[in-house]
Amino acid sequence: MSSEIEIPAEVPVMTLNETVLFPQAMMPLYIFEPRYRQMLADVLSAARIFAVAAVDTRQEEAEVLETPHSIAGVGVVRACKQNPDGTSNLILQGLARVHFEEIVAEEPYRRARISQILSKSDGSVQSLSAIQPTLISLVQTQMRLGAPIPKEVLQFLSNVKEPENVLDLAIYTLCSSSKLKQQLLETRGILERFDQFERYLGSQIEQLKLDRMLKGGLDDEHLGNN
């Protein structure tokens, strides 16, 4: 459904610390700042679309200026509940990767002219179709080793059809490094993106194995017996 939505050439931008929006992902947001309250009111009366960009901490005075990464995610408001105090809770569904061509306004909130970034199918049909079963196997291994991953995540990833969608949703859900998330958002090649994320999951599995070995096979509750 999200692929049928036309993305405007210019969108409002919400800039947040260590927050990366991926296509298809459902991101809960709490809107409380006056500028973003105004942004949300304008968005809901129009296309319901805005971008979420992570602060680019590599830039000088990034925290003060809220300098965004040039590549971000754009999403559509799927649900919104306004609270009695004027704040709002909403669910934003990612639509696409975009590049900020130009920041066109800063007041009353940031707006940017954007262009959509399309992924590259850089692998064979067989290699791309192997993404989903490989990810599911890696997640199952993490869970067996004690990773606190809800069963619903595994079920959800099993039901997604498109390899790239499975990959992006897995990254959004399972990657704890915002720096790596941003790097993967910027990686156009689907197989290249998968290879990087597979290595990350592999390192997580090795860490879980090490933790288990150091605990002597005991769970956290019985560590005092080790």
N, C-alpha and C positions, 0 to 999 in steps of 0.2 A: 504493500500500500504506500509506503513512504517514497518509493521510486516514482509514483504517479504525481507527487506534489511538486509544483513548480517553485523553485527557489528564487527569491528576488535577487536582483543585482546589487541591492544595498540592504543591509540588515543592522539592527541594533546589536551591540556586543556587550556581553557580561564577562568581565575579566576577574578570574578567581585564582587564588593560590593553589597549586598542585591539583588542579581539576582538569581532566581531559575527557571530552565527550566523543564517543565513537558512533559511527553509523549503526542504527538499529537499537542502540542501548537506551534503556529507560533511566533517566537521571532525576532523582528527587531534588528539588530546590526549595529553599525557604527565602522568600523575598521580604526584606525589611527596610533596606535603605531607601530614602525618599526618591533618589534618582532611578532606582530600579523599580520602585512602585509605579513611577510615571512611565517607565519603559514598558512594564507589563500591561498597564492600561492601554497604551498605544498598540502594543502587539496584539492584544486580545480583540481590539477593534479592527484589526487589519488581517494579515495572513497568519498570525499566531506563530511567527517564525523569528528566532534570534540565534545568535552565535554565542558559544561559550569558549573562551580562550584562557589558557593557562598563562600566568605571569612569566615572562622570559627573564629569569634571574641572572642570565649572562650579561644583560644590558645594564649600563650604569644607571643608578637611581631607579631601577625597575620597580622596587617595592613602593616607592613614593609616587612614581608616575603611572604605576600599573601598566607597564609596557607589556603588550601581549606578544606571544609567539605569532609569527606571520601565518602559520597554518593552524587551523582550529576546526572545531566541529560546529555544524549548524543543525538546529533541531526545531521541532514543532511542538507546541504545547498541547498535550493530549488530555490533561485534566488539570483543573485549577480550583482551589478552594480559598476564598477570601475570608480572613479571620476578622472578628469584631474590632480588633485594634488597628486594622488597615494593612496588616501583613498578609502574606499569601503563601500557601503551600501548593506546589505544582509538580507535575511530571512532564519532563521534556524528553521527547524521543528523538534520538539522533537521526539525521537524514543523510548527511554527506560530509566529506572533508572539503574544506574551502581554504583559499588563499586570500589574505587581505591585500588587495591591490592598493588601497588608499584609505586612510582614516579621514572621513569627510566631516566629522563633527565630534566635539567632546561634551557639548552641553545641549540639552539637560542630561544627556547620557551619550556614551560613545556610539558612533555609527561608522560602518565601514562599507566600502565598495568591494565586492568579492567576486572571485571566479571559482568554479567548482573544480576539484581535483579528482580525476578519474584514476582508478587503480589499473595496474598493468597485469595482465594474465601471463606471468613469466614462467609457467611450467606446463607440462603436458596434462591432458585430461586425467590420466592415471595419478600423477603426482598431486594434483589439486584435489581429486576425490579422496585421497588418503589423509587429507588434513583432519576431517572429522573423526574417523576411528583412532587416529594417532593421538589427538587431543583427549578423547574420551579415555583411552588407555592410560595416558599420563595422569589425568585427574583421578582415575580409579586407584592408581598406584599411590598418589598423594594421600588419598583418603584411607587406604589400608595402613599407611605409615603414621596416621594420626592427624593429618591436616584438617583443620576445622572447616571443611567445605560442606555445606548443606547438600543433602541428596537431591534436592530440587534443582540445584545447578546442573548436576549431571543429567537429570531427566530433560531439562530445558535444552541443553546443548545437543542432546540426542535427537530432539524433534526439529531442530533447525535444518533446513535443506541446503541452502547455498554455502559452499565451502568458505567463502570470504566472510559471510555473515556469522558463521560459527566461530571463525577465527577472531573477528573483531569483538564479538560478544564475550568470548573467553578471555581476551586481553582485558577488556573493560572490567570484567568480574573478578578475575583471578590475579592480575598483576598488581602488586603492592607498591611498585616503584613508579612515581609520577614522571620521573625523568625518562624511564624506559617507555612508559605509555606515550609520552609526547614523541619520542623517537619512532615508535611503531606507527603512530598516527601519520607521521611524515613519510613513512616508507611506502612507496607506490606499488612496488612489486608484491603480489600476494604471497608467492612462495618465499621470497626474501623475508617478508614480514613473519611468515610462519617459522622459517628457520631460526630467526632471532628469538622468537617467543618459545620455541621448542627448547632452545638452549637454556633459556631462563627457567622453564619448568624443570628441566633436567638438573639444574643447580639447586632448585628448591627441594627436589627429591633427594639429592645427595646430602643436603643439610638435614633433612628429616631422618635419613638413615644414620647420620652422625649423632644427632640428638638421641635417637633411640639406643644407639650403642653406648653412649655416655651414661644413659639412665639405667643401663643394664637390663633393658627390657621392661622396666617398671613404668607405670603411668605416673603422672604428676602427684597423685594422691599418696603414692607409696615411695616417693623418692627418699624419705628418711630411712628406709630400710636398705638403701643401696650402699 
